[in-house]
Amino acid sequence: MDELTPNSESSPQPSPELSAPPEPEPQPPSRDLRWVFLGKTGIIRAGWGILLFIVIFVAAAWGLSHLIHRFFHPRPINPAVLTPRMGVLSEGLQLLLTVIATGVLALIERKSLFAYGFQGTARAVRFFSGLVWGFVAISALVLALWKSGLLVFDGQMLHGPTLLKYAAAWGLMFLLVGIFEESALRGYLQYTMTRGIGFWWGALIFSFLFGFGHRSNPGESPVGLFAAGAIGLVFCLSIWYTGSLWWAVGFHAAWDWGESYFYGTSDSGMVARGHLFGEHPVGKILWSGGLTGPEGSLFTVPLLLIMVLLMWLWWGRRVQSPFAGSGWRPAWSRRPRAIEAEHPNVGAAGIEATS
């Protein structure tokens, strides 16, 4: 028998089953063509989504305009005088373009057409409360101008069945205005911009564009352009609190209806044909609004500040925004689990943790 020595004694060897496998080397993230267009969860990136929306809208508008001019030969219209029929046709066609662009992007992102602000609970309540707020707000502004001697009423212009006819026609027209303008700037674009750079950055950009877009209206003024953009921010604030466009749609429709039809004032420089009351501004344009209408008056500024305060008192102290955490930074910067844990209804609000 051989003598065991330290050199000849065999040392214990670890079992193959118990040995830890070597750690895999970290792989660099994939940077193929798919990564350029899609986020981690397969949703189209925000920048591409916004660009596609604009391209689809413009292309559809070009095609529709070409067909209309080829088959219907429309006559030139006076942009300073608005009729219900002209307004319904114009706003209806623009709403159709918005639906087409939103529908294509919703199909690509595998969502409902209504996922960008038209879902959620209490839709009817928000819409009708927006109607009330909108009419009360424009009435308060007109009252302030009248009491200050900056606006003079010329009497009632419509009576009998004609009164109801124009009231309904203008109601339909301004409802289309509210749905179109809120869907176009604060629907898919606003919700997608929240994914890209954050809710309030998107709100500032699209509210500026909303005000700037009024520059082509006849009789528009710098104060009127500022007021339009500021009202756009108020609408964004309602979306921030409710996650819904319904309040903004109701407010927008009622404000324009009250301004153009009920009180008969200019609306961003345009006068409605067939309005209940007649009026004319007097005094300095900066305070009376002049040809722009009441929203061109500096009285609009304190009115909007009061509205923001009331919205904060009503919503801000009772609800948590469905966009919380994505106000000034993009939604993709937060982990999906953290968002879902804090906001179970995140899907209904349209926020996704993708870039």
C-alpha positions as CSV (number, residue, x, y, z in Angstrom):
1,M,0.0,0.0,0.0
2,D,1.4,3.4,-1.0
3,E,2.0,5.9,1.6
4,L,-0.2,9.0,1.5
5,T,1.6,12.2,1.2
6,P,0.4,15.8,1.0
7,N,1.3,15.9,-2.6
8,S,-0.4,12.6,-3.5
9,E,-3.6,13.2,-1.5
10,S,-6.3,14.2,-3.9
11,S,-8.1,17.5,-3.2
12,P,-11.9,17.6,-3.2
13,Q,-13.4,18.7,-6.5
14,P,-16.7,20.7,-6.7
15,S,-19.6,18.8,-8.1
16,P,-20.5,19.8,-11.7
17,E,-24.2,20.2,-10.6
18,L,-23.3,22.6,-7.8
19,S,-20.9,24.8,-9.7
20,A,-22.3,28.2,-10.7
21,P,-22.6,28.8,-14.4
22,P,-20.5,31.6,-15.8
23,E,-22.2,34.9,-16.0
24,P,-23.2,35.9,-19.5
25,E,-21.5,38.9,-21.0
26,P,-23.8,41.9,-21.3
27,Q,-25.1,42.3,-24.8
28,P,-25.5,45.8,-26.3
29,P,-29.1,46.8,-26.9
30,S,-30.5,46.1,-30.4
31,R,-30.4,49.0,-32.7
32,D,-32.0,47.7,-35.8
33,L,-34.5,49.5,-38.0
34,R,-37.4,48.4,-35.8
35,W,-35.8,50.1,-32.8
36,V,-35.8,53.4,-34.7
37,F,-39.6,53.5,-35.1
38,L,-40.9,51.5,-32.1
39,G,-40.4,51.7,-28.4
40,K,-39.7,48.8,-26.0
41,T,-43.3,47.6,-25.9
42,G,-43.8,47.9,-29.7
43,I,-45.7,51.2,-29.6
44,I,-44.7,53.7,-32.3
45,R,-42.4,56.3,-30.9
46,A,-44.0,59.7,-30.0
47,G,-42.1,61.8,-32.6
48,W,-42.9,59.4,-35.4
49,G,-46.6,59.2,-34.3
50,I,-47.0,63.0,-34.4
51,L,-45.3,63.3,-37.8
52,L,-47.5,60.5,-39.2
53,F,-50.6,62.3,-37.8
54,I,-49.7,65.5,-39.6
55,V,-48.8,63.7,-42.9
56,I,-52.0,61.7,-42.9
57,F,-54.1,64.8,-42.1
58,V,-52.4,66.9,-44.8
59,A,-52.6,64.2,-47.4
60,A,-56.3,63.5,-46.7
61,A,-57.0,67.2,-46.8
62,W,-55.3,67.5,-50.2
63,G,-57.2,64.6,-51.6
64,L,-60.6,65.7,-50.2
65,S,-60.1,69.3,-51.4
66,H,-59.2,68.0,-54.9
67,L,-62.3,65.9,-55.1
68,I,-64.6,68.7,-53.9
69,H,-63.2,71.3,-56.4
70,R,-63.5,68.7,-59.2
71,F,-67.0,67.6,-58.6
72,F,-68.8,70.4,-56.8
73,H,-67.0,73.7,-57.9
74,P,-67.6,75.6,-54.7
75,R,-68.0,79.4,-54.9
76,P,-65.7,81.8,-53.1
77,I,-66.9,82.7,-49.6
78,N,-66.6,85.8,-47.4
79,P,-64.4,84.7,-44.4
80,A,-65.7,87.6,-42.3
81,V,-69.3,86.4,-42.4
82,L,-70.1,82.9,-41.2
83,T,-73.3,81.0,-42.0
84,P,-74.5,77.9,-40.2
85,R,-74.4,75.8,-43.4
86,M,-70.9,76.9,-44.3
87,G,-69.7,76.3,-40.8
88,V,-71.2,72.8,-40.5
89,L,-69.6,71.8,-43.9
90,S,-66.2,73.3,-43.0
91,E,-66.0,72.0,-39.5
92,G,-67.5,68.6,-40.4
93,L,-64.9,68.0,-43.1
94,Q,-62.1,69.0,-40.8
95,L,-63.4,66.7,-38.2
96,L,-63.5,63.9,-40.8
97,L,-59.8,64.5,-41.5
98,T,-59.0,64.4,-37.8
99,V,-60.9,61.1,-37.4
100,I,-59.1,59.6,-40.4
101,A,-55.6,60.6,-39.0
102,T,-56.5,59.5,-35.5
103,G,-58.1,56.2,-36.7
104,V,-55.0,55.2,-38.7
105,L,-52.7,55.8,-35.8
106,A,-55.1,54.1,-33.4
107,L,-55.0,51.1,-35.7
108,I,-51.2,51.1,-35.8
109,E,-51.1,51.3,-32.0
110,R,-53.9,48.8,-31.6
111,K,-56.1,51.1,-29.6
112,S,-59.7,52.3,-29.8
113,L,-60.4,55.4,-31.9
114,F,-61.7,57.0,-28.6
115,A,-58.7,56.2,-26.5
116,Y,-57.2,59.7,-26.9
117,G,-59.5,61.6,-24.5
118,F,-63.0,60.3,-25.3
119,Q,-63.2,57.3,-22.9
120,G,-63.4,57.1,-19.1
121,T,-66.3,57.7,-16.7
122,A,-68.7,60.6,-16.2
123,R,-68.5,61.6,-19.8
124,A,-72.0,63.1,-20.0
125,V,-71.6,64.9,-16.7
126,R,-68.3,66.5,-17.8
127,F,-69.7,67.5,-21.2
128,F,-72.8,69.2,-19.8
129,S,-70.9,70.8,-17.0
130,G,-68.5,72.2,-19.7
131,L,-71.5,73.6,-21.5
132,V,-72.7,75.4,-18.4
133,W,-69.2,76.7,-17.6
134,G,-68.7,77.9,-21.1
135,F,-71.9,79.9,-21.3
136,V,-71.5,81.3,-17.8
137,A,-67.9,82.4,-18.6
138,I,-68.8,84.2,-21.9
139,S,-71.8,85.8,-20.2
140,A,-69.6,87.1,-17.3
141,L,-67.2,88.6,-19.9
142,V,-70.0,90.3,-21.9
143,L,-71.6,91.6,-18.7
144,A,-68.3,93.1,-17.6
145,L,-67.9,94.9,-20.9
146,W,-71.5,96.1,-20.9
147,K,-71.4,97.4,-17.3
148,S,-68.1,99.2,-18.2
149,G,-69.7,100.9,-21.1
150,L,-67.4,99.1,-23.6
151,L,-70.3,97.2,-25.3
152,V,-73.7,98.5,-26.4
153,F,-76.6,96.2,-27.2
154,D,-78.7,97.1,-30.3
155,G,-81.7,95.0,-29.4
156,Q,-83.1,91.6,-30.3
157,M,-82.6,90.5,-33.9
158,L,-84.5,87.3,-34.2
159,H,-88.0,86.3,-33.1
160,G,-90.4,83.3,-33.4
161,P,-89.4,80.1,-35.3
162,T,-86.3,81.8,-36.8
163,L,-84.9,82.2,-33.4
164,L,-85.1,78.5,-32.7
165,K,-83.9,77.6,-36.2
166,Y,-80.7,79.5,-35.9
167,A,-80.2,78.5,-32.2
168,A,-80.2,74.8,-33.2
169,A,-78.1,75.4,-36.4
170,W,-75.4,77.3,-34.6
171,G,-75.5,74.8,-31.7
172,L,-74.7,71.9,-34.2
173,M,-72.0,74.0,-35.9
174,F,-70.2,74.9,-32.7
175,L,-70.5,71.4,-31.3
176,L,-68.5,70.3,-34.4
177,V,-66.1,73.1,-33.7
178,G,-65.5,71.9,-30.2
179,I,-65.1,68.3,-31.2
180,F,-62.8,69.1,-34.1
181,E,-60.5,71.6,-32.5
182,E,-60.2,69.6,-29.2
183,S,-59.6,66.3,-31.0
184,A,-57.1,67.8,-33.4
185,L,-54.8,69.6,-30.9
186,R,-55.6,68.0,-27.6
187,G,-56.5,64.5,-28.7
188,Y,-53.9,62.2,-30.2
189,L,-51.3,64.9,-30.5
190,Q,-51.4,65.9,-26.8
191,Y,-51.6,62.3,-25.5
192,T,-48.7,61.3,-27.7
193,M,-46.6,64.4,-26.8
194,T,-47.0,63.3,-23.2
195,R,-45.2,60.1,-24.0
196,G,-42.5,62.1,-25.8
197,I,-41.6,65.1,-23.7
198,G,-44.2,65.4,-21.0
199,F,-47.8,66.7,-20.6
200,W,-47.2,70.4,-19.9
201,W,-44.5,70.8,-22.6
202,G,-47.1,69.4,-25.1
203,A,-49.8,71.7,-23.7
204,L,-47.6,74.8,-24.1
205,I,-46.7,73.9,-27.7
206,F,-50.2,73.1,-28.9
207,S,-51.8,76.0,-27.0
208,F,-49.3,78.3,-28.7
209,L,-50.3,76.7,-32.1
210,F,-54.0,77.1,-31.2
211,G,-53.6,80.8,-30.6
212,F,-51.3,81.3,-33.6
213,G,-53.8,79.5,-35.8
214,H,-56.3,82.3,-35.2
215,R,-54.0,84.9,-36.9
216,S,-55.7,84.4,-40.3
217,N,-59.1,85.4,-38.9
218,P,-60.2,88.8,-40.1
219,G,-60.1,91.4,-37.4
220,E,-58.0,89.3,-35.0
221,S,-55.7,91.2,-32.6
222,P,-52.6,90.4,-30.5
223,V,-54.8,90.3,-27.3
224,G,-57.2,87.9,-29.1
225,L,-54.3,85.6,-30.2
226,F,-53.0,85.6,-26.6
227,A,-56.5,84.9,-25.2
228,A,-57.0,82.0,-27.6
229,G,-53.7,80.4,-26.6
230,A,-54.5,81.0,-22.9
231,I,-57.9,79.4,-23.3
232,G,-56.2,76.4,-24.9
233,L,-54.1,76.1,-21.7
234,V,-57.3,76.1,-19.6
235,F,-58.6,73.3,-21.7
236,C,-55.4,71.4,-21.1
237,L,-55.8,71.9,-17.4
238,S,-59.2,70.3,-17.6
239,I,-57.6,67.3,-19.3
240,W,-54.9,67.2,-16.7
241,Y,-57.5,66.9,-13.9
242,T,-60.0,64.6,-15.7
243,G,-58.0,62.7,-18.3
244,S,-60.9,63.5,-20.7
245,L,-61.7,65.9,-23.5
246,W,-65.4,66.1,-22.8
247,W,-65.4,69.1,-20.5
248,A,-63.2,71.1,-22.9
249,V,-65.5,70.1,-25.8
250,G,-68.6,71.3,-23.9
251,F,-67.0,74.6,-22.8
252,H,-65.6,75.3,-26.3
253,A,-69.0,74.8,-27.9
254,A,-70.9,76.8,-25.4
255,W,-68.4,79.7,-25.4
256,D,-68.5,80.1,-29.1
257,W,-72.3,79.6,-29.3
258,G,-72.9,82.3,-26.6
259,E,-70.4,84.7,-28.2
260,S,-71.5,84.3,-31.8
261,Y,-75.2,83.5,-31.7
262,F,-76.7,84.4,-28.4
263,Y,-74.9,87.8,-27.8
264,G,-74.1,88.4,-31.4
265,T,-70.6,89.6,-30.9
266,S,-67.6,89.0,-33.1
267,D,-65.8,85.8,-32.5
268,S,-62.1,86.1,-33.4
269,G,-63.1,88.7,-35.9
270,M,-65.9,86.7,-37.5
271,V,-69.6,87.6,-37.3
272,A,-72.3,85.0,-37.4
273,R,-75.2,85.5,-39.8
274,G,-78.4,85.0,-37.8
275,H,-77.8,85.9,-34.2
276,L,-80.2,86.6,-31.3
277,F,-78.9,90.0,-30.1
278,G,-77.1,92.8,-31.9
279,E,-74.3,94.8,-30.3
280,H,-71.3,97.0,-31.1
281,P,-68.1,97.7,-29.2
282,V,-67.2,101.3,-28.1
283,G,-64.1,102.8,-26.5
284,K,-60.5,101.7,-26.7
285,I,-60.0,98.5,-28.6
286,L,-57.6,97.1,-26.0
287,W,-60.5,97.0,-23.5
288,S,-63.5,96.6,-25.7
289,G,-62.0,94.0,-28.0
290,G,-63.0,95.9,-31.1
291,L,-63.6,93.8,-34.2
292,T,-62.0,90.8,-32.5
293,G,-64.9,90.5,-30.1
294,P,-65.0,90.1,-26.3
295,E,-62.1,87.6,-26.2
296,G,-59.9,90.4,-27.7
297,S,-60.4,92.5,-24.5
298,L,-58.0,92.6,-21.6
299,F,-60.9,91.6,-19.4
300,T,-60.3,88.1,-20.6
301,V,-57.1,87.8,-18.5
302,P,-58.7,88.1,-15.0
303,L,-61.6,85.9,-16.2
304,L,-59.2,83.1,-17.2
305,L,-57.3,83.4,-13.9
306,I,-60.6,83.1,-12.0
307,M,-61.5,80.0,-14.0
308,V,-58.1,78.4,-13.2
309,L,-58.6,79.1,-9.5
310,L,-62.1,77.6,-9.6
311,M,-60.9,74.5,-11.4
312,W,-58.2,74.0,-8.8
313,L,-60.7,74.4,-6.0
314,W,-63.1,72.0,-7.6
315,W,-60.7,69.3,-9.1
316,G,-57.2,70.1,-7.8
317,R,-58.0,69.4,-4.1
318,R,-60.1,66.3,-4.7
319,V,-58.5,64.3,-7.6
320,Q,-55.1,63.1,-8.6
321,S,-54.2,63.7,-12.2
322,P,-54.0,60.6,-14.3
323,F,-50.9,62.2,-15.9
324,A,-49.2,62.7,-12.5
325,G,-45.5,62.0,-12.9
326,S,-45.5,62.9,-16.5
327,G,-46.2,66.6,-16.2
328,W,-42.8,68.0,-17.1
329,R,-41.1,64.8,-18.1
330,P,-42.0,62.0,-20.5
331,A,-44.0,59.1,-19.4
332,W,-41.4,56.6,-20.6
333,S,-38.9,58.0,-18.0
334,R,-40.9,56.2,-15.3
335,R,-41.0,52.4,-14.9
336,P,-44.2,50.8,-16.1
337,R,-44.8,49.0,-12.8
338,A,-44.5,52.2,-10.8
339,I,-47.0,54.0,-13.0
340,E,-49.5,51.1,-12.9
341,A,-49.2,50.8,-9.1
342,E,-49.9,54.5,-8.5
343,H,-52.5,54.9,-11.3
344,P,-54.5,51.8,-12.1
345,N,-56.5,53.6,-14.8
346,V,-53.4,54.6,-16.6
347,G,-54.6,52.9,-19.8
348,A,-57.8,54.9,-19.9
349,A,-55.8,58.1,-19.6
350,G,-53.7,57.1,-22.6
351,I,-50.3,57.2,-20.8
352,E,-47.8,54.5,-21.8
353,A,-44.3,53.8,-20.5
354,T,-42.8,53.8,-24.0
355,S,-40.6,56.2,-25.8
